[in-house]
Amino acid sequence: MMAFFLLLWLLSTSSKATLEGIAEYFTPTTGVRDGLGIGFKGGAADALQGIQKSDMGEPGVVTGTTQMGVSPENPEKQAPTPAEEEDNLFAQGATAITQAFSREKALQPYQENIRVQETPEGLKIDIMDSDKYGMFEPASATLTEHGQLILGKMAMILKRMPTYMAIDGHTDASPLETGQGDYTNWELSSDRAQSARRYLVKTGMEPERPKRVTGLADKQLLAPNEPRNPRNRRITLTMLRGSHILIPDAAVPEMAKPSAPVPAPVPTKAVAPAADAATH
């Protein structure tokens, strides 16, 4: 009872500033930024004095924990996915092919005979005929010297890519005239695909590498508006996505290096246009 009267006496004799200090002492110290409770005098803590603050928002409770350990230099950077790694592999393979045919003197004349592109199926390489150079003898599955040179270089580059391969043969839309009624563009395109497969294996490609060898006749023309365009006559090599082959020395294709000088190719002689078989 005596303590209660003593408290009343102190309150009645204390100044207004003293009373505010006592009230501040008993104020809860919840971490409210820019509000009472942080700092002895209320308001912002001493450590925050001089820091510009926005007065547009309401005071908020300070929450969260301090991150422990070493922070990564780039937390947003993640390891590449298998699909991204495959895209990088195909991009480097395409670069190796284009550089080989642009830098090597023996291959430079054939730059128009090669087309490389990435597709949903994989890295697609078209080896096409042109007005100057044919990959096969007319109406035959026999490779010319030009076709052998190109396929030999492809074998050197593509065998370093750890993926299976598909080989497709194509003809133009000219009717085949061989004297054999049952030998059509279907048979010719299939035989040319098999001829390309055999030569790739002969020049270093693994026999188990080709996963599909197909003849498509004239059903997938490269120039559909020009059904007899020589570019329609081609062999397509496709390095297949998601079909990795276990090869001990498989690696990312190296950039093509200049090879020993080889005599420049001699253009094939034009064949009389009267013979339709010469266009195949």
ZITA-V751157 format. One record per pair of residues at least 4 apart in sequence whose ideal C-beta (glycine too) atoms are under 7 Angstrom apart, sorted by the first residue. I is the first residue (numbers start at 1). J is the second residue. Records with the same first field share a line. If there is no record, write none. Layout:
I: J  J
//
This chain:
1: 5
2: 6
3: 7
4: 8
5: 9
6: 10
7: 11
8: 12
9: 13
10: 14
14: 18  19
16: 20
17: 21
18: 22
19: 23
20: 24
21: 25
22: 26
23: 27
24: 42
27: 36  37
28: 37
29: 37
30: 37
31: 38  61  62
32: 37  38  59  61
33: 38  59  60  62
34: 44  53  59
35: 59
36: 42  43
37: 42
38: 44  45
39: 43  44  45  46
44: 48  49
67: 71
80: 84  85
82: 86
83: 87
84: 88
85: 89
86: 90  241
87: 91
88: 92
89: 93  161  252
90: 94  118  122  123  239
91: 95
92: 96  252  253
93: 97  123  157  161  239  253
94: 98  116  118  123
95: 99
96: 100  157  253  254  255  256
97: 101  114  116  125  157
98: 102  116
99: 103  255  256
100: 104  107  153  157  256
101: 107  108  110  111  114
102: 108  111
103: 256  258
104: 108  256  258  259
105: 261
106: 149  259  262
107: 153
109: 264  265
110: 114  133  146  150
112: 130
113: 127  128  130  133  150
114: 125  127
115: 126  128
116: 125
117: 124
118: 123
119: 124
121: 238  240  241
122: 163  238  239  240  241
123: 238  239
124: 236  238
125: 154  237
126: 222  234  236
127: 135  150  234  235
128: 222  231  233  234
129: 134  135  230  231  233  234
130: 230
131: 230
132: 267
133: 146  265  267  268
134: 144  146  268
135: 143  144  146  147  235
136: 140  141  142  143  144  147  192
137: 142  144
138: 271  277  278  280
139: 176  178  277  280
141: 188  191  192  195
143: 147  148  195  199
144: 268
145: 149  265
146: 150  265
147: 151
148: 152  199
149: 153
150: 154
151: 155  196  199  200  203
152: 156  203
153: 157
154: 158  237
155: 159  200  203  204  205
156: 204
157: 253
158: 165  237  239
159: 204  205  206
160: 250  251  253
161: 239  253
162: 244  245  247  250
163: 239  240  243  244  245
164: 209  211  240  243  245
165: 209  210  211  237  238  239  240
166: 211  212  238  240
167: 193  196  197  210  213  235  237
168: 193  214  216  236
169: 189  190  192  193  215  216  235
170: 189  216  220  232  233  234  236
171: 185  188  189  217  218  233  280
172: 218  227  228  229  232  233  279  280
173: 218  221  227  228
174: 228  276  279  280
175: 276
176: 183  184  185  188  277  280
177: 276  277
178: 183  277
183: 187
185: 189  217  218
186: 190  215  217
187: 191
188: 192  280
189: 193  215  216  217
190: 194  215
191: 195
192: 196  235
193: 197  213  214  215  235
194: 198  213
195: 199
196: 200  235
197: 201  210  213
198: 202
199: 203
200: 205
201: 205  207
205: 209
206: 247
209: 245
211: 240  243
216: 220
218: 227  232
221: 227  232
222: 231  232  234
223: 229  231  232
227: 232
228: 279
233: 280
271: 275  278
//
